[in-house]
């Protein structure tokens, strides 16, 4: 199996006697892996360990790629918990308060992480709680801080074992116990349904006389604790990883002892599935199982054991990097667009110049036609004015009523009409004005009665009036 990852990633680990660094490098077809390990004393000054880490990372050509610190289980306390909420923010608050119950330190001295295992219909969540003292995390950050890592995670090594095993098994419905045998430690982890449910750690010496008997007792102890604290499902399989010589020997011993009639043990040689190079000084009994698994998997941020303040710094650095990348991306697009616009405008300018030349060429021929068009327009306007005046006069002839006498008709400027006349009664005048407003010929005129005054003559009394109409939008009365 050679899973393809799209970016280079480094994983490192400090055990009691080794500093390990693992590099996962993507290739055109599949990943390549490089492993380096150097003997140390864990009690050494952090500055000495920092220099050793720098040397190893320099050998592996570190270029500020993401880094995961695989934290050995010896520093960790894990608990399987049921909490009364399924909201991530509330779960974080609860686990911070619960942590002090399992390690004898104040809440502010502990760092916690968790993985959500399952939820139920009553609103409860089942989680695997991870607790570590802040001093351990700060020491790791101090040792690897000289590398100025921009994307750093600290994750429990058991999750690396889980990830490595799941690369081979698409589903793990029944509980499986994973055992990683390293130079000076053994880690035991129980997984089921793609999740880590329980894990333990113990010191190990390959020179021990009864080492397999000791491990068998620890395996049984681990399963009993798992059955008491987590689930009633028994372990269906034991998978041993890491130190191949001791691992194969242990598998044969376990199968002979038959932990349970339905339980079988097997050795998983990850070096056959994943081709990676090791430096000459790497001991053959050194295990890279958890480092390999962490380089292949993806992990929720809730499992990152960095303190909140450091998480925020890493988050800000990551956001700054993303914003910088976005700025240059947008800047590049703007440059391309501006070049395109400039080129487009240049093409349009050339085309407009060509059109102007063509227009100048036909200007002389077009000028006589323009004069003819102007004369036709004048004739058209005169004809329309004449037609309009006749239409109005004809309209007046149709609607003028008995009792109304028109004495004057004035129509000028094709926009103004003045009517003067006489009538016996005012109602007749008002009715005449109303008819004018409704008549189609006067539809574009605003018609108003300018005045109506009584006159007395020898022939009798009458009302003299004047109606004024002007073209335009008629106002609401």
Phi, psi and omega in degrees: 000131181223076184296143183266124173246150188263005178208154177286140180217143178249141174231134180228161182207139174248116173255189181295337185225358185223146166249115183248141174226133184233133182240124175255114186244118180291142178236178182296332181244318181203170182286150169244151186231139177234134182235134178228138176220139179228137180291139180217173165246122186299336181281356181301157178299138180305328179294322177295316179295325178298318179296319178296319178297318178300317181298316181294315180297325178294319178300324182272008176059057178290129181231050178061032173287165176301144181231134174243128173266119177276107185274118181300148184295343181300334182267358195244149166241133181239143177218139175269119187234154170247121183241148187275041177200158177239007180273123185306317181297321180289324177298317179300320179294319181294315183294328177296321179286324183285336188302320183295345178286337187253340174232135187282059179223156175298155183305319185290347179266001183246147175243135184235154171215166180202158171235133177285122181267310183199168175227161177233175184290342181275001178093008179271154175236144178250124186229159170256109183272133179243128183232137178213150179286142184301326182300322179297314181295316181296325178294318178298317181296325180291319181293315184266357182293334180296341180281350181054051183290130181269334180233096186239137173227146174239117187228142178303133184301332181300330179289334173292318177298318179299312181298318181297315181294320182290344175296331179267333184245115181292328178222143176229080185289320182261153182300134177234135177261125177258136180232118180253115181262117180248187184301314186227014181207157174231135178243134180242131181222138177247127180236152175202141179054046174069013184234147171279123183252331187203143179206152180216168180220147174210153178289156187215143173222119182290349181266358180296141182292314184252038187299321180291321176296319179297316180295321178299317178296320180292324177296315178296319179298319180296317181294320179298316179297320178298315180294326180285320190261335190240299189211160178264001178281125182283157178294130183264341184204147175244126181241121182258136180232179172086229183307107189292317183299309180288329181293315179295320179298318180294320180299315179299319179296316181294320179293327177292318181285335180051078181313315173214154186299329183263000183260129177240152180247149179212156176256132179253111180267091183293337180294340178278331180272332183236114182280115176217154181265144174241147178291154185303330184277356181290128180290144180294339181265012179275130182261133174246020186300309183291326180293317178298316181296320179292331179286339183265332187269173172238138190230140179296148181298337180294343179271352181286121185269016172293141173301156185304318182299316179291324177301317180296320178296315179297319180297317180295319179298319179294318179295320178299318179296318179295317180295321178297315178298318180295320180300311181294326178295312180295319179301317178298319179296317180298321178297315180298318180295316181297320176298319179296317180295316180301316180294320180295316179296321179298317178297319180293321178298317178297320181293319178297321177299320178296319179296320179298320177299318179294320179295318178298325181294326183258003183300316182297321180288330184279336185299313177301325179293325178295320179297318179297320181295322178295318180296319178296323179295320177297316178297320180297318180296317179296319180295318179295321179295318178296316180297322181292317179297317178297320181296320179294318180296319179294322178296319178297320180299327182283329188252350180299135187257162172294134183101353177246129177238119177270128181252343183208138176229113182236121181227115184220157176060017176058022182210355188223135182227132177233124178244133174236149182187188181224154178206157180282325184232149179292324180301323180296321180293315181296321178293323178296317178299317179298319179294322178300318181296326183275341185288134184305324183296336180255019184297332181265007182253148171262106189262129179223147172273110185285315175202160174212112185234142180286141177230140177244127179227173177297329180283345179134178180274144175207170181248121177271132184222161175223130178248131182241129179230135180228144179289141180151175181294125183290132181278149176289132181264000000 
